[in-house]
């Protein structure tokens, strides 16, 4: 029986664990093993598997060693087979059509802020999913718990993105971006000159989520009117599910998630401003967010808003969460013609550039 690619199987397991929102330590076990073995000659890996000494290597445990041994025998690893058998339910026809129309993702994070994986891993996972582009939108400086990027770090990241793009397959593009905090007065948490250099700017409220309705409305409407903002991120800030204490989702570093009620704001005013300024409302695909709720998606749709179905991914496997956003969009009548990340990259960039003109 022909041997399988054991390292690819380890990475696939990590991807599926991330997609299933499993605990970080499980994902890390498989990614660490893949990294260790990738640095060794294939002949040595095979010899260690045969001799049963894989666990002598740093980062390789009993489960990952067994997975590698099964792969090298030409067998689909039991762990991978079980994960693949529980990948999820089929989408409705409308949601599947929207998912197929998506060309990219406009809200993602790397280990430069609170993500769990390097920029290169996020980009390559997007390539494997069939994306044509991926916007890297790490956090802005005020969000210290998420290691938000100072102006200097953001400049260095722009250079890194350029280098990564040079090494990526033809036909795929990593876009520069930021998830910038919307501050208490509605201003954006980064300098205008840097925001002007970015391909995509997602603006989100991360603090003062209990502000009264009038204050939150002014804050959001002011931000939407800023020419540098392109997409209003997870507009209510709600968390609909919580995780057990001490268990983080794969890739989310530095803070635990708790259930949280939505912020209060005048939806007609906020979505009216989005429609007036031609800004997109994000349909955030994270299972614990489901933000906006369907009621607000319908209101935004009726207001004539554009949308962006984004993952807010903090790990490679989470890039496949767009299906969840597509399900909710389809239930609210949102089709591909209203979603900006169904556009080719050049049209998307013409649209974002137009906000600053």
C-alpha positions as CSV (number, residue, x, y, z in Angstrom):
1,X,0.0,0.0,0.0
2,X,1.4,3.4,-1.0
3,X,2.3,5.7,1.9
4,X,0.2,8.8,2.4
5,X,1.6,12.3,3.1
6,X,1.8,12.1,6.9
7,X,2.5,15.8,7.4
8,X,-0.4,16.8,5.2
9,X,-2.7,14.4,7.3
10,X,-1.5,16.1,10.5
11,X,-2.2,19.5,9.1
12,X,-5.6,18.4,7.8
13,X,-6.6,17.2,11.2
14,X,-5.5,20.5,12.8
15,X,-7.6,22.3,10.2
16,X,-10.7,20.2,10.9
17,X,-10.2,20.7,14.7
18,X,-10.0,24.5,14.2
19,X,-13.1,24.4,12.0
20,X,-14.9,22.5,14.7
21,X,-13.9,25.1,17.3
22,X,-12.1,22.6,19.4
23,X,-9.7,23.6,22.2
24,X,-6.4,25.1,21.3
25,X,-4.2,22.4,22.9
26,X,-5.7,19.8,20.6
27,X,-4.9,21.8,17.5
28,X,-1.5,22.7,18.7
29,X,-0.6,19.0,19.2
30,X,-1.1,18.3,15.5
31,X,0.5,21.5,14.2
32,X,3.5,21.0,16.5
33,X,4.0,17.5,15.3
34,X,3.7,18.5,11.6
35,X,6.3,21.3,12.2
36,X,8.7,18.9,13.9
37,X,8.5,16.2,11.2
38,X,8.6,18.7,8.3
39,X,12.1,19.6,9.5
40,X,13.4,16.0,9.3
41,X,14.3,13.9,6.2
42,X,11.4,11.7,5.1
43,X,13.6,8.7,5.5
44,X,14.2,9.4,9.2
45,X,10.5,9.9,9.8
46,X,9.8,6.5,8.2
47,X,12.5,4.8,10.1
48,X,11.3,6.2,13.4
49,X,7.7,5.2,12.6
50,X,8.9,1.7,11.9
51,X,10.9,1.5,15.1
52,X,8.2,3.2,17.3
53,X,10.5,6.0,18.3
54,X,8.5,9.0,17.0
55,X,7.5,10.1,20.5
56,X,11.2,10.7,21.3
57,X,10.9,13.8,19.2
58,X,9.9,17.1,20.7
59,X,6.3,17.9,19.9
60,X,5.2,14.4,18.9
61,X,2.9,12.5,21.3
62,X,1.2,9.2,21.3
63,X,-1.8,10.2,19.3
64,X,0.2,12.1,16.6
65,X,2.8,9.3,16.4
66,X,0.0,6.8,15.8
67,X,-1.5,9.1,13.1
68,X,1.8,9.3,11.3
69,X,2.4,5.6,11.5
70,X,-1.1,4.9,10.0
71,X,-0.4,7.5,7.2
72,X,2.9,5.9,6.3
73,X,1.3,2.5,6.1
74,X,-1.0,4.0,3.4
75,X,-4.1,4.0,5.7
76,X,-6.3,7.0,6.3
77,X,-5.6,7.8,10.0
78,X,-8.4,6.8,12.3
79,X,-8.4,10.3,13.9
80,X,-8.8,12.0,10.5
81,X,-11.5,9.6,9.4
82,X,-13.6,10.3,12.5
83,X,-13.3,14.0,12.0
84,X,-14.1,13.9,8.4
85,X,-17.2,11.8,9.2
86,X,-18.6,14.6,11.3
87,X,-17.8,17.6,9.1
88,X,-21.2,19.2,9.3
89,X,-24.6,19.3,7.6
90,X,-25.4,20.2,4.0
91,X,-26.3,23.8,3.2
92,X,-29.6,24.8,1.7
93,X,-29.6,25.5,-2.0
94,X,-29.6,29.3,-1.4
95,X,-26.8,29.2,1.1
96,X,-24.8,26.9,-1.0
97,X,-25.1,29.2,-4.0
98,X,-23.9,32.2,-1.9
99,X,-21.0,30.2,-0.5
100,X,-20.0,29.1,-4.1
101,X,-20.1,32.8,-5.2
102,X,-17.7,34.0,-2.5
103,X,-14.3,34.8,-3.8
104,X,-12.6,35.8,-0.6
105,X,-12.7,36.8,3.1
106,X,-12.4,40.4,4.3
107,X,-11.9,39.8,8.1
108,X,-9.1,37.5,9.4
109,X,-6.4,37.5,12.0
110,X,-2.8,36.2,12.3
111,X,-0.4,35.6,15.2
112,X,0.7,39.3,14.7
113,X,-2.3,40.1,17.0
114,X,-4.6,37.5,18.6
115,X,-4.6,34.8,15.9
116,X,-2.9,31.5,16.4
117,X,-1.1,31.0,13.1
118,X,1.5,32.8,10.9
119,X,0.3,34.9,8.0
120,X,1.7,32.4,5.5
121,X,-0.4,29.5,7.0
122,X,-3.6,31.6,6.9
123,X,-2.9,32.6,3.2
124,X,-2.2,29.0,2.1
125,X,-5.3,27.7,3.9
126,X,-7.3,30.3,1.9
127,X,-5.7,29.1,-1.3
128,X,-6.7,25.5,-0.5
129,X,-10.3,26.6,0.1
130,X,-10.4,28.1,-3.4
131,X,-10.3,31.8,-2.3
132,X,-9.0,34.3,-4.7
133,X,-8.0,36.8,-2.0
134,X,-7.8,37.1,1.8
135,X,-7.7,40.4,3.7
136,X,-5.4,40.3,6.8
137,X,-7.1,42.5,9.4
138,X,-5.2,42.3,12.7
139,X,-6.3,44.5,15.5
140,X,-5.4,48.1,16.1
141,X,-3.3,49.4,19.1
142,X,-6.0,50.2,21.7
143,X,-7.0,46.5,21.9
144,X,-4.0,45.6,24.0
145,X,-5.5,42.3,25.2
146,X,-5.4,41.2,21.5
147,X,-1.9,42.5,20.9
148,X,-3.2,45.2,18.6
149,X,-0.7,46.6,16.1
150,X,1.1,49.9,16.8
151,X,1.7,52.1,13.7
152,X,5.3,50.8,13.6
153,X,4.2,47.1,13.7
154,X,1.5,47.7,11.1
155,X,4.1,49.2,8.7
156,X,6.3,46.2,9.2
157,X,3.3,43.9,8.6
158,X,2.7,45.7,5.3
159,X,6.3,44.8,4.2
160,X,5.7,41.2,5.3
161,X,2.5,40.9,3.3
162,X,4.3,42.1,0.2
163,X,6.9,39.4,0.7
164,X,4.3,36.7,1.3
165,X,2.4,37.8,-1.8
166,X,5.6,37.3,-3.9
167,X,5.7,33.6,-2.8
168,X,2.0,32.8,-3.1
169,X,0.5,30.9,-6.1
170,X,-0.5,33.0,-9.1
171,X,-4.1,34.1,-9.1
172,X,-4.3,34.6,-5.3
173,X,-3.7,37.9,-3.5
174,X,-3.3,38.6,0.2
175,X,-4.8,42.0,0.9
176,X,-3.6,44.4,3.5
177,X,-6.1,45.5,6.1
178,X,-7.0,46.1,9.8
179,X,-9.8,45.6,12.2
180,X,-9.7,49.1,13.6
181,X,-11.4,49.9,16.9
182,X,-14.2,52.4,16.7
183,X,-13.4,54.7,19.7
184,X,-15.8,56.4,22.0
185,X,-16.1,59.5,19.9
186,X,-16.5,57.5,16.6
187,X,-12.9,58.1,15.5
188,X,-10.8,55.2,14.2
189,X,-7.9,53.8,16.2
190,X,-5.1,54.3,13.6
191,X,-3.5,57.2,11.8
192,X,-5.2,58.5,8.6
193,X,-2.1,58.0,6.5
194,X,-1.8,54.4,7.5
195,X,-5.5,53.7,7.0
196,X,-5.2,55.2,3.5
197,X,-2.5,52.7,2.6
198,X,-4.7,49.6,3.4
199,X,-6.8,47.6,1.0
200,X,-9.6,46.9,3.5
201,X,-10.6,48.5,6.7
202,X,-13.1,46.8,9.0
203,X,-14.3,49.0,11.9
204,X,-15.6,47.4,15.1
205,X,-16.7,48.4,18.6
206,X,-14.7,46.5,21.2
207,X,-15.1,48.7,24.3
208,X,-18.0,50.6,26.0
209,X,-20.4,48.0,24.7
210,X,-22.9,49.0,27.3
211,X,-23.0,52.6,26.1
212,X,-26.6,54.0,26.0
213,X,-28.4,53.8,22.7
214,X,-28.0,57.4,21.7
215,X,-24.2,57.4,22.5
216,X,-23.6,54.2,20.7
217,X,-25.6,55.4,17.6
218,X,-23.6,58.6,17.4
219,X,-20.4,56.7,17.8
220,X,-21.2,54.2,15.0
221,X,-22.7,56.7,12.6
222,X,-19.6,58.9,13.0
223,X,-17.3,56.0,12.2
224,X,-19.4,54.9,9.2
225,X,-19.0,58.5,7.8
226,X,-15.2,58.2,8.0
227,X,-13.9,57.8,4.4
228,X,-11.3,55.2,5.5
229,X,-13.9,52.7,6.9
230,X,-15.2,50.1,4.4
231,X,-17.0,47.4,6.5
232,X,-18.8,47.7,9.8
233,X,-17.7,44.7,11.8
234,X,-19.9,42.5,14.2
235,X,-22.1,45.5,14.8
236,X,-23.8,44.4,18.1
237,X,-20.8,42.9,19.7
238,X,-22.9,40.1,21.1
239,X,-21.7,36.6,22.1
240,X,-24.4,34.0,22.0
241,X,-22.4,31.1,23.4
242,X,-19.7,30.7,26.0
243,X,-17.0,28.2,26.4
244,X,-16.0,26.3,29.5
245,X,-13.6,28.2,31.7
246,X,-10.0,27.7,30.6
247,X,-10.9,26.4,27.1
248,X,-10.2,28.8,24.3
249,X,-11.3,28.4,20.7
250,X,-8.5,27.3,18.4
251,X,-6.4,30.4,17.6
252,X,-8.0,32.9,19.9
253,X,-5.2,34.0,22.2
254,X,-5.2,36.2,25.3
255,X,-8.8,36.3,26.4
256,X,-11.7,33.9,27.1
257,X,-15.1,34.3,25.5
258,X,-18.2,34.8,27.5
259,X,-21.8,35.1,26.5
260,X,-22.7,38.8,26.1
261,X,-25.9,40.7,25.2
262,X,-26.0,42.9,22.1
263,X,-25.2,46.6,22.2
264,X,-28.1,49.0,21.8
265,X,-28.3,51.4,18.9
266,X,-30.7,52.9,16.4
267,X,-30.6,50.3,13.7
268,X,-32.4,52.6,11.2
269,X,-29.8,55.3,11.7
270,X,-26.8,53.1,11.6
271,X,-27.9,51.0,8.5
272,X,-29.1,54.2,6.8
273,X,-25.6,55.6,7.2
274,X,-24.1,52.5,5.8
275,X,-26.4,52.7,2.7
276,X,-25.8,56.4,2.3
277,X,-22.0,56.1,2.5
278,X,-21.9,52.7,0.6
279,X,-20.3,50.9,3.4
280,X,-20.9,47.1,4.0
281,X,-22.4,45.5,7.0
282,X,-20.5,42.4,8.1
283,X,-22.3,39.1,8.6
284,X,-19.9,37.6,11.0
285,X,-19.6,33.9,10.7
286,X,-18.1,33.0,14.0
287,X,-20.5,30.5,15.7
288,X,-20.3,32.3,19.1
289,X,-21.1,35.7,17.6
290,X,-23.8,35.1,14.9
291,X,-23.7,38.9,14.5
292,X,-25.8,40.7,13.4
293,X,-28.9,38.7,14.6
294,X,-31.2,37.8,11.7
295,X,-33.6,40.6,12.7
296,X,-30.9,43.2,12.0
297,X,-29.7,41.5,8.8
298,X,-33.2,41.9,7.5
299,X,-33.3,45.6,8.5
300,X,-30.0,46.2,6.9
301,X,-31.1,44.5,3.7
302,X,-34.3,46.5,3.6
303,X,-32.2,49.7,4.1
304,X,-30.3,48.8,0.9
305,X,-27.0,47.9,2.6
306,X,-24.2,45.9,1.0
307,X,-22.9,43.0,3.1
308,X,-19.6,41.2,3.6
309,X,-19.8,37.5,4.7
310,X,-16.6,37.2,6.8
311,X,-15.2,34.6,9.1
312,X,-13.3,36.7,11.6
313,X,-11.0,33.7,11.5
314,X,-8.2,33.4,14.1
315,X,-6.9,30.1,12.7
316,X,-6.7,28.4,9.3
317,X,-9.6,26.0,9.9
318,X,-11.9,28.8,10.9
319,X,-11.6,30.2,7.3
320,X,-14.2,27.5,6.4
321,X,-16.8,29.1,8.7
322,X,-18.2,31.2,5.9
323,X,-20.9,28.5,5.5
324,X,-22.4,29.7,8.8
325,X,-22.7,33.2,7.6
326,X,-24.1,32.1,4.3
327,X,-26.8,30.2,6.0
328,X,-27.9,33.2,8.0
329,X,-27.6,35.5,5.0
330,X,-29.8,33.2,2.9
331,X,-32.4,32.9,5.6
332,X,-32.7,36.7,5.4
333,X,-32.9,36.9,1.6
334,X,-29.4,38.2,1.1
335,X,-28.1,37.0,-2.3
336,X,-24.7,37.2,-3.9
337,X,-25.5,40.5,-5.7
338,X,-25.5,42.2,-2.3
339,X,-22.3,40.7,-0.9
340,X,-19.0,42.6,-1.7
341,X,-16.7,39.6,-1.3
342,X,-18.4,37.8,-4.2
343,X,-16.6,40.4,-6.3
344,X,-13.2,39.9,-8.0
345,X,-10.4,41.5,-6.1
346,X,-10.0,44.5,-8.5
347,X,-13.7,45.4,-8.1
348,X,-13.5,45.1,-4.3
349,X,-10.4,47.3,-4.3
350,X,-12.0,49.9,-6.6
351,X,-14.9,50.0,-4.1
352,X,-12.8,50.5,-1.0
353,X,-10.6,53.0,-2.7
354,X,-13.7,55.0,-3.7
355,X,-14.5,55.6,0.0
356,X,-11.4,57.7,0.3
357,X,-11.9,59.8,-2.8
